[in-house]
C-alpha cells in the first residue's frame, strides 16, 4: 500500500467546502480593495529564493526542496510566493501600467520542515502583494485588509502585532543592538541560534526551541530607526487608527527573511495555542531591485490556509457542510433506465445538480441513497406513471409528492425553486 508522503495531506470532499468558502471570501474582499489574481509556477530557479530569502535562512539551508532537471538547472519548489511574484512583476513588465500593481495569490508552497498542527510540508497560502508605492497608507491598507479578511471569515480573538525594522542602515543598527542583548546568553542558545547570532541575529526571535524562546522573551528589543523610517512608521499607525484597526507595537516582531524592511506585522489567534501565528507580512522595498528590476517599494502578507481552517473549526464559527445534490433520479426497473438517464441529463443541462443510482438497486435502496446524499427532491420514474408520460416528484423534507407531466418537469422545477 502506498500512502501520502509525510507532511502532505489529502483535502477530502467533506472538508473542501470550508476551503472553498475561505477562497471565495478572499477573492471577494481582495477584489473590493482592487487586488487582481496572479498565478505563478510552483517551480522556479533555486537562485531566486537564495537571493531573496537569504542563503543563511533555515528555509534555504534546511527546508527548500531542490533538484536538478534534465537541463542540469537547479530547480526549487517554491517555499513562499513573494519572490516569485517579484520575479513575475519584473519579467512581465507589470510596472508599465503605472501606479501600484495590486496582486493576490492562492496556492501550494513547499518546505521540508517538521510537520505540525496547521503546517504541512506541502501547505497552502492566500496572500496579497502591493508593488510600487512607499506611501505609509498603503501599509495601513494592507494590514487593514488582512484584519477585514478575518472579520469577514468570522475569525475572532485575533491580534495584530506591528513593528518597523527601518531601512537597511537601520536594520544593521537594530541587529547590533540585539547582538548586545543576546551576547550574555550566547552559550545557552541552541547550535542553530549560535550561528544565527553572527549571520542574522534577528532570526533568534523565530527559533522554535523552548530555551531560545525563553531567552528571546526576556531580552530587550529597542528600536533604532532613522528619522525617515520613524516618521513612516508613525504615519502607518495614524492610518490604522483612522479606520479603527486595533494593534499593538511589538519590537520583537522581526520577520526572519532577508528582504524585509520597514513595516513588519503578524496576526495571532488565541485558539491555535503555542503556534498561534495565522498571518505574517511586511514591506520589502529592496527586493525588486535586488532581483534585477528598478528600485520599487512593495508590501504584502500571507495567510496559512491550514491555520485558517483550524481557527474557523475551533471557533466553531463555520459549520462544515457536505456538498448536497438537489435532485435524485430514481427508477423502477432496468427497462426505464435509459429514460431515467435522459432525464438526468435534462436536469443537469438546466443547471440542477442531480444524481442517479448506477447500481440498479431496489426503489427502497435508491430512496435511502437519496437521503444519504441530502437530496431535496427525488424524481421517480415508475412504469405506470411513465405509460402516461408522467413522473413523480417527491419532496424529501416534508414527504409530499405530486405527479408531473414529463415534458413539463423543467418548467415545474422552475416554479418549485422560485417558491420561497
C-alpha positions in Angstrom: 0.0 0.0 0.0 1.3 3.4 -1.0 0.5 6.3 1.4 0.7 10.0 1.0 4.2 11.3 1.8 4.9 12.5 5.4 4.0 16.2 5.6 1.4 16.0 2.8 -2.3 15.7 3.3 -5.4 14.9 1.2 -8.1 17.5 1.4 -11.2 15.4 1.1 -14.6 16.3 -0.4 -16.2 16.7 3.1 -13.5 19.3 4.0 -13.3 21.2 0.8 -16.4 23.4 1.3 -14.6 25.2 4.1 -11.5 25.8 1.9 -13.7 27.0 -1.0 -15.5 29.4 1.3 -12.2 30.9 2.5 -11.0 31.3 -1.1 -14.4 32.8 -2.2 -14.4 35.4 0.6 -10.8 36.1 -0.1 -11.3 36.7 -3.8 -14.3 38.9 -3.0 -12.7 41.2 -0.5 -9.4 41.4 -2.4 -11.4 42.5 -5.4 -13.1 45.2 -3.3 -9.7 46.5 -2.4 -8.5 46.4 -6.0 -6.3 43.4 -6.0 -6.2 41.0 -9.0 -5.3 37.4 -9.0 -1.9 36.2 -10.3 -0.7 32.5 -10.6 3.0 31.8 -10.7 4.7 28.4 -11.3 5.4 26.2 -8.3 8.9 25.6 -9.6 11.5 28.3 -10.0 15.3 28.6 -10.3 16.6 27.9 -6.8 18.8 31.1 -7.1 15.6 33.2 -7.0 14.9 32.2 -3.4 18.5 32.1 -2.3 18.9 35.7 -3.4 15.7 36.9 -2.0 15.1 35.0 1.2 18.8 34.8 2.2 21.3 31.9 2.0 21.6 31.8 5.8 17.9 31.2 6.4 16.5 27.9 7.6 14.3 27.9 4.6 17.3 27.9 2.2 19.7 25.8 4.3 17.3 23.1 5.6 13.8 23.3 4.2 13.8 24.1 0.5 13.1 21.2 -2.0 15.9 21.5 -4.6 16.7 19.2 -7.5 18.4 19.2 -10.9 16.3 19.0 -14.0 17.2 17.3 -17.3 19.0 20.5 -18.4 21.1 20.4 -15.2 19.4 23.6 -13.9 19.0 23.8 -10.2 15.2 24.0 -9.6 13.3 24.6 -6.3 9.7 24.0 -5.3 8.6 27.4 -4.2 8.8 27.8 -0.4 6.9 31.1 -0.5 5.2 33.3 -3.1 6.7 36.8 -2.7 9.9 36.2 -4.5 8.0 34.5 -7.4 5.6 37.5 -7.7 8.5 40.0 -7.7 10.2 38.0 -10.4 6.9 37.9 -12.4 6.5 41.7 -11.9 9.9 42.3 -13.5 9.7 39.7 -16.2 6.3 40.7 -17.4 6.9 44.5 -17.0 3.9 45.0 -14.8 5.3 48.3 -13.9 4.5 49.7 -17.3 0.8 50.0 -16.4 1.8 52.7 -13.9 0.7 53.1 -10.3 0.6 50.2 -7.9 0.4 46.6 -9.0 -2.1 45.1 -6.6 -1.9 41.3 -6.8 -3.2 38.3 -4.8 -2.5 34.6 -5.0 -3.8 31.3 -3.7 -1.7 28.1 -3.9 0.6 25.5 -2.5 4.1 26.1 -1.1 6.7 23.5 -0.1 9.1 23.4 2.9 10.8 20.2 4.2 10.2 21.0 7.9 8.8 19.0 10.8 5.1 18.6 10.2 3.0 20.2 13.0 -0.6 21.3 13.6 -1.7 23.6 10.8 1.6 23.2 8.8 2.5 20.5 6.4 5.5 20.1 4.0 3.1 21.0 1.2 1.0 23.8 2.6 -1.3 26.4 1.1 -1.2 30.2 1.4 -3.5 33.0 0.4 -2.0 36.4 0.3 -1.5 39.8 -1.4 1.3 42.0 -2.7 1.1 45.8 -3.4 4.1 46.7 -5.5 5.0 50.3 -6.5 4.5 52.6 -3.5 6.2 53.6 -0.3 3.2 55.5 1.0 2.6 54.5 4.6 -1.1 54.5 4.0 -0.6 51.5 1.6 1.0 49.7 4.6 -2.1 50.6 6.6 -4.4 49.4 3.8 -2.6 46.0 3.6 -2.7 45.5 7.3 -6.3 46.6 7.4 -7.2 44.2 4.6 -5.7 41.2 6.5 -7.8 42.1 9.5 -11.0 42.7 7.4 -10.5 39.4 5.7 -10.5 37.6 9.1 -13.6 39.6 10.2 -15.4 38.5 7.0 -14.5 34.9 7.7 -15.8 35.1 11.2 -12.5 34.6 12.9 -12.5 36.2 16.4 -9.9 36.9 19.1 -7.1 37.7 16.7 -4.4 40.3 17.5 -2.4 42.4 15.1 1.2 42.9 16.2 3.2 45.7 14.4 6.9 46.8 14.2 9.3 48.6 11.9 12.8 47.3 11.0 13.6 50.5 9.3 15.9 50.8 6.2 19.0 48.7 5.6 21.1 51.0 7.7 18.5 50.8 10.5 18.5 47.0 10.3 22.2 47.0 10.8 21.8 49.1 13.9 18.9 47.0 15.1 20.9 43.8 14.7 23.9 45.3 16.6 21.6 46.2 19.5 20.1 42.7 19.5 23.5 41.2 19.5 24.4 43.1 22.6 21.1 41.9 24.2 21.8 38.2 23.3 25.5 38.2 24.0 25.2 37.3 27.7 23.1 34.3 26.7 25.2 33.1 23.8 26.3 29.8 25.4 22.7 28.9 26.3 21.4 29.3 22.8 20.9 26.2 20.6 23.6 25.5 18.0 21.5 26.9 15.2 20.9 30.2 17.0 24.7 30.4 17.8 25.2 30.5 14.1 22.3 33.0 13.7 24.0 35.3 16.2 26.7 36.1 13.6 24.7 35.7 10.4 21.4 37.3 11.3 20.6 37.7 15.0 17.0 38.6 14.2 16.2 35.0 13.4 16.8 34.0 17.0 13.3 35.5 17.7 11.9 32.9 15.3 13.5 29.9 17.0 11.2 27.1 18.0 13.4 25.8 20.8 11.9 26.4 24.2 15.2 27.6 25.7 15.8 30.1 22.9 12.2 31.3 23.0 12.5 31.9 26.8 15.7 33.9 26.3 14.1 35.9 23.4 11.2 36.8 25.6 13.5 38.3 28.2 16.0 40.3 26.1 15.5 44.0 25.5 14.3 44.9 21.9 14.8 48.6 21.5 14.0 50.4 18.3 16.8 52.1 16.3 15.1 53.9 13.5 16.3 56.9 11.5 14.0 59.9 11.4 12.6 59.0 7.9 11.7 55.4 9.0 10.4 56.6 12.3 8.1 59.1 10.6 7.0 56.5 8.1 6.0 54.1 11.0 4.1 56.9 12.8 2.0 57.5 9.6 1.3 53.8 9.3 -0.1 53.9 12.9 -2.1 57.1 12.1 -3.7 55.3 9.1 -4.6 52.3 11.2 -6.0 54.5 14.0 -8.1 56.5 11.5 -10.0 53.4 10.4 -10.2 51.7 13.8 -7.8 48.8 13.3 -6.6 47.7 16.7 -2.9 46.7 17.0 0.0 46.5 19.5 3.5 47.6 18.7 5.9 44.7 19.4 9.7 45.4 18.8 10.3 41.6 18.8 8.3 41.2 15.6 11.2 40.9 13.2 10.4 38.6 10.3 13.5 36.5 9.6 13.6 36.7 5.8 16.4 39.0 4.4 14.1 41.0 2.1 12.0 42.7 4.9 12.4 46.4 5.6 10.4 49.0 7.5 6.9 47.8 8.4 6.5 44.2 9.5 3.5 42.6 11.2 2.0 39.4 12.4 -1.5 38.3 13.3 -2.0 35.7 16.0 -5.2 33.9 17.0 -5.8 32.6 20.5 -7.4 29.2 19.7 -4.3 28.0 17.8 -2.3 27.5 21.0 1.5 27.9 21.0 1.7 28.0 17.2 -0.7 30.9 17.1 0.6 32.9 14.1 -2.1 32.9 11.4 -0.7 35.7 9.1 2.6 37.4 8.5 3.7 40.2 6.3 5.7 43.3 5.8 7.5 45.7 3.5 10.3 44.6 1.1 11.5 47.8 -0.5 14.7 46.4 -1.9 13.6 43.0 -3.3 12.6 44.1 -6.8 15.9 45.9 -7.4 17.9 43.0 -6.0 16.2 40.7 -8.5 17.2 42.9 -11.4 14.3 45.4 -11.6 14.0 49.1 -10.9 14.1 50.5 -7.3 10.5 49.6 -6.4 9.0 49.6 -2.9 6.4 46.9 -2.0 4.5 45.3 0.9 2.4 42.2 1.3 1.1 39.4 3.6 0.3 35.7 3.5 -2.2 33.6 5.5 -1.7 29.9 6.0 -4.8 28.2 4.7 -4.4 25.3 7.1 -4.2 27.7 10.1 -7.3 29.5 8.9 -9.3 26.3 8.7 -8.1 25.3 12.2 -9.1 28.7 13.6 -12.5 28.6 12.0 -13.1 25.0 13.1 -12.0 25.6 16.7 -14.1 28.7 17.0 -17.0 26.8 15.5 -18.0 29.9 13.5 -18.3 27.9 10.3 -20.0 24.6 10.0 -18.5 22.2 7.5 -21.4 21.2 5.2 -21.2 18.4 2.8 -21.9 19.2 -0.8 -25.5 18.2 -1.5 -27.4 17.4 -4.7 -30.7 19.0 -5.5 -32.4 16.0 -7.1 -32.0 12.2 -7.2 -33.5 10.4 -10.1 -34.9 7.0 -9.0 -36.2 4.4 -11.5 -38.2 1.2 -11.1 -36.8 -1.5 -13.4 -34.0 -1.7 -15.9 -36.4 -1.1 -18.8 -36.8 2.6 -17.9 -33.1 3.2 -17.1 -32.4 4.8 -20.4 -35.3 7.2 -20.0 -34.1 8.0 -16.5 -30.6 8.7 -17.8 -32.0 11.1 -20.4 -34.0 12.9 -17.7 -30.9 13.1 -15.5 -29.1 14.8 -18.4 -32.0 17.2 -18.9 -32.0 18.3 -15.3 -28.2 18.9 -15.4 -28.4 20.9 -18.6 -31.0 23.1 -16.8 -28.4 23.7 -14.1 -30.0 21.4 -11.5 -27.4 19.3 -9.6 -28.7 15.8 -10.0 -27.6 12.2 -9.3 -28.7 8.7 -10.2 -28.0 5.2 -8.8 -25.7 3.2 -11.1 -26.0 0.0 -9.1 -29.6 -0.7 -10.3 -30.8 -1.3 -6.7 -34.4 -1.5 -5.4 -36.5 1.6 -5.2 -36.3 1.5 -1.4 -32.5 1.3 -1.6 -32.4 4.2 -4.0 -34.5 6.3 -1.7 -32.1 5.6 1.1 -29.2 6.7 -1.1 -31.1 9.9 -2.0 -31.5 10.6 1.7 -27.8 9.9 2.4 -26.8 12.3 -0.4 -29.0 15.0 1.1 -31.2 15.4 -2.0 -34.0 17.9 -1.7 -36.2 16.1 -4.2 -36.5 12.6 -5.8 -37.9 12.2 -9.3 -39.3 8.7 -9.6 -39.8 7.1 -13.0 -42.3 4.3 -12.4 -43.7 2.0 -15.1 -47.4 3.1 -14.6 -46.6 6.8 -14.5 -44.3 6.6 -17.5 -47.1 5.0 -19.6 -49.0 8.2 -19.0 -45.8 10.2 -19.8 -45.6 11.4 -16.2 -43.1 11.3 -13.3 -43.5 11.7 -9.5 -41.6 14.5 -7.7 -41.1 13.7 -4.0 -40.2 16.5 -1.6 -37.8 14.8 0.8 -38.2 17.5 3.5 -42.0 17.1 4.1 -42.5 13.8 2.3 -45.2 15.2 0.0 -45.2 14.2 -3.7 -47.0 15.1 -6.9 -47.3 13.8 -10.4 -45.9 16.0 -13.2 -46.1 15.6 -17.0 -42.6 14.5 -18.1 -42.3 17.2 -20.7 -43.1 19.9 -18.1 -40.6 18.8 -15.5 -38.1 21.6 -16.1 -40.9 24.2 -16.0 -42.2 22.6 -12.8 -38.7 22.8 -11.3 -38.5 26.5 -12.1 -41.7 27.0 -10.1 -40.6 24.9 -7.2 -37.2 26.6 -7.0 -38.7 30.1 -7.2 -41.1 29.4 -4.3 -39.9 30.8 -1.0 
